[in-house]
Amino acid sequence: MIYFVTGTDTDCGKTFVSAALLNRAKESGVQTLGLKPIASGCEETDHGLRNGDALSLMAESTVKLDYNDVNPVAFEPAIAPHIAASQTGADISPASILDRLSAVLSGRDEKELCIIEGAGGWRLPLGEGRFLSEVVQQLSVPVILVVGVKLGCLNHAVLTQEAIQADGLEIAGWVANIVDGDTACLEENLDSLHSLMSAPCLGVVPNLQESSVETAAAYLDIGPLKRAR
């Protein structure tokens, strides 16, 4: 089971939801693996650049890999990856990313839940007119969409859904992550999402006082992902 997780925008909670999905699967006895192929905003450590999102995924992964296999492309500044790559001369072409991912994904157990978390939204630029979505097309894996629920999320959700489907990919499910607890007409917005989205809802994560992965996992249902195998 390999899925790519994207979101409606940068701060929609992709990592939080991805880690919670892995946690939910892990607690149900499924082997798990989280990957973060590209990450900006990394910290320099004694072991090299490290990204908090990638480390969160690793903490919920039962399959243990070296950090560089989980997050092969890491940039220190918290800027768009294609800009960081142009400053450092790094190769983040779709072919390069696909090569690195393929080496890790080769021979994976089909019963294992592998989540590949993207960066930014669906059309993350890689430079020279290329996008991270091209990598997902080449992998031909289903997509999980995280909707950051706040003012404007309906438009963002529908446009992202349309873009994913126009690229010929299946949306396996979506998660509503309430990033703004003061969203006006919250229930009406959630009802609208249910009617506008074409895939199963995997859960609604409330705006939690204690935003732990374990707490969020309780609001998620990975049943549709298992049935889609």
C-alpha positions in Angstrom: 0.0 0.0 0.0 1.8 3.1 -1.2 0.1 6.5 -1.0 1.2 10.0 -1.7 0.0 12.7 0.7 -0.6 16.2 -0.6 -2.4 19.1 0.9 -4.5 22.2 0.0 -1.6 24.4 1.0 1.6 24.6 2.9 0.2 24.8 6.5 -2.7 22.4 6.1 -1.2 19.7 8.4 0.2 17.2 5.9 2.9 15.9 8.3 0.5 15.8 11.3 -2.1 13.8 9.4 0.5 11.6 7.7 2.1 10.7 11.0 -1.4 10.0 12.5 -2.3 7.7 9.6 1.0 5.8 10.1 0.3 5.6 13.9 -3.2 4.3 13.3 -1.9 1.6 10.9 0.9 0.7 13.3 -1.5 0.3 16.2 -3.6 -2.0 14.1 -0.6 -4.3 13.4 0.3 -3.0 10.0 4.0 -2.4 9.1 4.5 1.3 8.3 7.0 3.5 6.5 6.9 7.3 6.0 9.0 9.1 3.4 9.7 12.8 2.8 11.6 13.1 -0.5 12.0 16.9 -0.3 12.1 19.2 2.7 13.0 22.8 3.3 13.5 24.4 6.7 16.0 21.8 8.0 18.3 22.2 10.9 22.1 21.6 10.9 23.0 18.8 13.3 26.1 16.8 14.1 24.7 14.2 11.7 23.9 16.7 8.9 20.6 18.5 8.0 17.5 17.2 9.7 13.9 18.0 9.1 11.2 17.9 11.8 8.6 16.6 9.4 10.8 13.7 8.2 11.7 12.9 11.9 8.0 12.8 12.7 7.3 10.3 10.0 10.3 8.2 11.1 9.0 8.1 14.6 5.8 6.4 13.4 7.5 4.0 11.0 8.1 0.4 12.0 10.4 0.0 9.0 13.6 1.6 10.0 15.8 3.3 7.3 18.7 5.7 7.3 17.6 9.3 7.5 19.0 10.0 4.0 16.7 7.3 2.6 13.7 8.9 4.2 14.6 12.5 3.3 17.1 12.5 0.4 16.7 16.2 -0.5 17.1 18.5 2.4 17.6 22.3 2.4 18.3 24.5 5.4 16.4 27.7 4.5 12.6 27.6 4.8 12.1 28.6 1.2 10.6 27.0 -1.9 12.7 24.0 -2.8 13.4 25.0 -6.4 14.8 28.3 -5.2 17.0 26.6 -2.6 18.1 24.1 -5.2 19.1 27.0 -7.6 21.2 28.5 -4.8 23.0 25.3 -4.0 23.1 23.6 -7.4 21.2 20.6 -6.2 19.4 18.4 -8.7 15.7 18.1 -7.8 14.5 17.2 -11.3 11.6 14.7 -11.4 14.0 12.0 -12.7 16.4 12.5 -9.8 13.7 12.3 -7.2 12.1 9.3 -8.8 15.4 7.5 -8.9 15.9 8.1 -5.2 12.3 7.0 -4.3 12.4 4.0 -6.5 15.5 2.7 -4.8 13.7 2.8 -1.4 10.3 1.5 -2.7 11.7 -1.4 -4.6 10.6 -4.7 -3.1 8.4 -3.3 -0.5 5.8 -5.6 1.1 2.4 -4.8 -0.4 0.8 -5.2 3.0 3.0 -2.4 4.4 1.5 1.1 4.6 4.0 3.4 2.9 3.2 7.1 2.9 5.2 9.5 0.8 4.6 13.1 2.0 4.9 15.9 -0.5 6.0 19.4 0.2 3.8 22.4 -0.3 0.7 21.7 -2.4 0.1 19.6 -5.4 1.9 21.8 -7.9 5.1 22.2 -6.0 7.6 23.7 -8.5 10.9 21.8 -9.1 12.3 24.4 -11.5 12.5 24.6 -15.3 8.7 24.2 -15.5 8.6 20.8 -13.8 6.5 19.9 -10.7 6.6 17.3 -7.9 3.2 16.0 -9.2 5.1 14.6 -12.2 6.9 12.2 -9.8 3.6 11.0 -8.5 2.4 10.4 -12.0 5.4 8.3 -12.8 5.0 6.3 -9.6 1.2 5.9 -10.4 0.2 5.7 -6.8 -3.1 6.8 -5.2 -3.2 10.2 -3.5 -4.5 11.2 0.0 -5.6 14.9 0.2 -5.3 16.8 3.5 -7.7 19.7 3.6 -6.7 22.4 6.0 -10.1 23.6 7.1 -10.2 27.3 7.3 -11.8 30.2 5.3 -11.2 29.4 1.6 -10.6 25.7 2.0 -13.6 24.7 -0.2 -12.0 26.4 -3.3 -8.6 25.0 -2.5 -9.9 21.5 -2.0 -11.9 21.4 -5.2 -9.1 22.9 -7.3 -6.6 20.4 -5.9 -9.0 17.5 -6.5 -9.5 18.6 -10.1 -5.7 18.9 -10.7 -5.0 15.5 -9.3 -7.7 13.9 -11.4 -6.6 15.8 -14.5 -3.2 14.2 -14.0 -4.9 10.8 -14.3 -4.4 9.8 -10.6 -6.8 8.4 -8.1 -7.7 10.1 -4.9 -7.9 7.3 -2.4 -9.3 9.5 0.4 -9.2 12.9 2.1 -8.8 14.1 5.6 -10.3 17.3 7.0 -7.8 18.9 9.4 -9.4 21.8 11.2 -6.5 24.2 11.4 -8.7 27.2 12.4 -11.0 26.3 15.2 -12.9 29.6 14.8 -13.9 28.8 11.2 -17.3 30.3 10.7 -20.1 27.8 9.9 -17.7 24.9 10.5 -20.3 22.1 10.2 -21.7 23.6 7.0 -18.2 23.8 5.5 -17.6 20.1 6.5 -20.9 19.1 4.9 -19.9 21.0 1.8 -16.6 19.1 1.6 -18.4 15.8 1.9 -20.6 16.7 -1.0 -17.8 18.2 -3.2 -15.1 15.5 -2.7 -15.3 12.4 -4.8 -13.3 10.1 -2.5 -14.0 8.6 0.9 -13.4 10.8 4.0 -10.7 9.2 6.1 -11.6 11.4 9.1 -12.1 14.8 10.5 -9.3 15.9 12.9 -10.6 18.6 15.3 -8.6 21.7 16.3 -6.9 19.9 19.2 -5.7 21.5 22.4 -3.1 18.8 22.7 -2.0 18.2 19.2 -0.4 14.7 19.6 -0.2 12.3 16.8 -1.8 9.6 18.9 -4.8 11.8 19.7 -5.3 12.7 16.0 -5.0 9.0 15.0 -8.2 8.2 17.0 -10.2 10.4 14.5 -8.9 8.6 11.4 -10.2 5.5 9.6 -7.7 3.6 7.4 -10.3 1.0 6.5 -10.9 2.5 3.0 -7.1 2.3 2.3 -7.0 -1.3 3.3 -10.0 -2.1 1.1 -8.5 -0.3 -1.8 -5.5 -2.6 -2.0 
